Amino acid sequence: MSVTVQELLKLPIMQENSKVVSEYGLDNIVRYVTVAEAHDVHFPSFGGGVFVLTTLSAHHGSTEEIDEFIQGLCNVKVSGIGIKLGRFVNEIPASTIRLAREANVPIVALSSTVYFREILSDTLSVITGNQQQMLNRINALSRTMVNAIVENQNIQQLLRLFCTAFCGKTRHCAACHLGIGPFFL
């Protein structure tokens, strides 16, 4: 139930206002979306699963500055980078695209007319909606498992319930035969 960069790009706001310029990593998982415009970005605060929006306002002085900023984001394994064109930079340097490709981080060129607040609103709605769906599944499974335990069902019956909830199979999957369950793969 995770959201990928590719799925976010299917949103109307992204379809109308973006173009993928570095396609590697479109299957990267996105847990958060944020804006990075400060000159002294603390890269470790991003971490994996973050899609970063930027105009490169603090780094547009030279290609080297842009590359250094993008390399810093790639080093902490952000899930993707959206760069708004037309304000501070009009194109994304080839060296920047190469850095992102090597790190498996997609770069998306954003229209000069789109507002970051619109992208944040639409993308975070999808992300939090998926997180809520996962919590609902976990809560439903928890209730099912507690009821099964109260009814004194054996371990095989509990595994069957577990596999049905997470694998969609009514018979034990290979992971269940190993005794580790699908949830722990």
C-alpha positions in Angstrom: 0.0 0.0 0.0 3.0 2.3 -0.4 2.9 5.2 -2.8 5.6 5.4 -5.5 6.9 8.3 -7.5 5.2 6.8 -10.5 1.8 6.9 -8.8 2.3 10.5 -7.7 3.1 11.4 -11.3 -0.4 10.1 -12.3 -2.1 12.7 -10.2 -3.8 15.5 -12.3 -1.6 18.2 -10.7 1.5 16.3 -11.8 0.3 15.2 -15.2 -0.6 18.8 -16.0 2.6 20.4 -14.6 5.5 18.0 -14.8 7.8 16.2 -17.1 10.1 13.3 -16.0 13.7 14.1 -17.1 15.5 11.3 -15.2 13.3 8.2 -15.2 15.4 5.9 -13.0 13.8 5.2 -9.7 10.1 5.9 -10.5 9.3 2.9 -8.4 10.9 4.5 -5.3 8.5 4.7 -2.3 7.3 8.1 -1.2 6.4 8.6 2.5 6.7 12.4 2.6 6.9 15.4 0.3 8.8 18.5 1.4 10.3 21.7 0.0 14.0 22.4 0.2 15.2 26.0 -0.6 17.6 26.8 2.2 21.3 27.3 1.3 22.5 25.2 4.3 20.3 22.1 3.9 20.8 19.5 6.6 20.7 16.5 4.3 20.4 13.7 7.0 17.0 15.2 8.0 15.6 14.0 4.7 16.4 10.3 4.6 14.7 7.8 2.3 11.2 8.1 1.2 11.2 11.9 0.8 10.2 13.5 -2.4 11.8 17.0 -2.5 10.4 20.0 -4.3 12.8 22.9 -5.1 13.3 25.9 -7.3 17.1 25.7 -6.6 16.8 29.3 -5.4 19.8 28.9 -3.1 21.9 26.9 -5.5 21.4 28.4 -9.0 24.7 30.3 -9.1 26.5 27.5 -11.0 26.1 24.0 -12.3 28.6 22.9 -9.6 26.3 24.3 -6.8 23.3 22.6 -8.3 25.2 19.3 -8.6 26.4 19.5 -5.1 22.9 20.1 -3.8 21.4 17.2 -5.9 24.3 14.9 -4.9 23.6 15.6 -1.2 19.9 14.7 -1.7 20.9 11.5 -3.6 23.4 10.5 -0.9 20.5 10.4 1.7 18.4 8.4 -0.8 15.5 10.8 -1.3 12.8 9.1 -3.4 12.6 11.8 -6.0 13.3 15.5 -6.8 10.9 18.0 -8.4 12.6 21.1 -9.8 10.5 24.1 -10.7 11.8 25.7 -13.9 11.5 29.3 -15.0 12.2 31.1 -11.8 15.8 30.5 -10.9 16.8 27.9 -13.5 15.4 27.4 -17.0 16.8 23.9 -17.6 18.3 21.1 -15.6 22.0 20.6 -16.3 23.0 17.3 -18.0 25.5 16.6 -15.1 22.6 16.9 -12.6 20.5 14.4 -14.5 23.5 12.0 -14.7 24.0 12.3 -10.9 20.4 11.5 -10.3 20.3 8.5 -12.7 23.4 7.0 -11.1 21.7 7.2 -7.7 18.4 5.9 -9.0 16.6 9.1 -8.1 14.1 10.4 -10.6 14.1 14.1 -11.4 10.9 15.8 -12.4 10.8 19.2 -14.2 7.9 21.2 -12.8 6.1 24.0 -14.6 6.7 27.6 -13.6 3.0 28.1 -13.1 2.4 25.4 -10.5 2.4 26.2 -6.8 4.3 24.0 -4.4 1.3 24.2 -2.0 -0.9 22.6 -4.7 1.6 19.7 -5.2 2.0 19.3 -1.4 -1.8 19.2 -0.8 -2.5 16.6 -3.6 0.4 14.3 -3.0 0.2 14.3 0.8 -3.6 13.5 0.5 -2.7 10.4 -1.4 0.1 9.4 0.9 -1.9 9.9 4.1 -4.9 8.1 2.5 -2.7 5.0 1.8 -1.3 5.1 5.3 -4.8 5.2 6.7 -5.8 2.2 4.6 -2.8 0.3 5.9 -3.7 1.2 9.5 -7.3 0.0 8.8 -6.1 -3.3 7.5 -3.8 -3.8 10.5 -6.6 -3.0 12.9 -9.0 -5.3 11.1 -6.4 -8.1 11.2 -5.8 -7.4 14.9 -9.5 -7.8 15.7 -9.7 -11.0 13.7 -6.7 -12.5 15.4 -7.9 -11.6 18.9 -11.3 -13.1 18.1 -9.6 -16.3 16.8 -7.4 -16.6 19.9 -10.5 -16.1 22.1 -12.2 -18.9 20.2 -9.1 -21.0 20.9 -8.1 -21.6 17.2 -4.9 -23.4 16.7 -1.7 -22.0 15.1 -2.6 -23.4 11.7 -5.9 -21.6 11.7 -4.2 -18.4 12.9 -1.7 -18.6 10.1 -4.5 -19.1 7.5 -6.1 -16.0 8.8 -2.8 -14.1 8.6 -2.0 -15.4 5.1 -5.5 -14.5 3.8 -5.2 -10.9 5.2 -1.7 -10.2 3.8 -1.1 -12.6 0.9 -4.7 -13.0 -0.2 -4.3 -16.8 -0.1 -6.6 -19.2 1.8 -3.8 -21.8 1.9 -0.5 -21.2 3.6 2.1 -19.4 1.4 5.7 -20.5 1.3 6.6 -18.1 4.0 4.0 -19.7 6.3 5.5 -23.1 5.7 8.8 -21.7 6.9 7.1 -20.5 10.0 7.9 -16.8 9.5 4.7 -15.6 8.0 4.2 -13.2 5.0 4.3 -10.1 7.2 8.0 -10.6 8.1 9.4 -11.2 4.6 
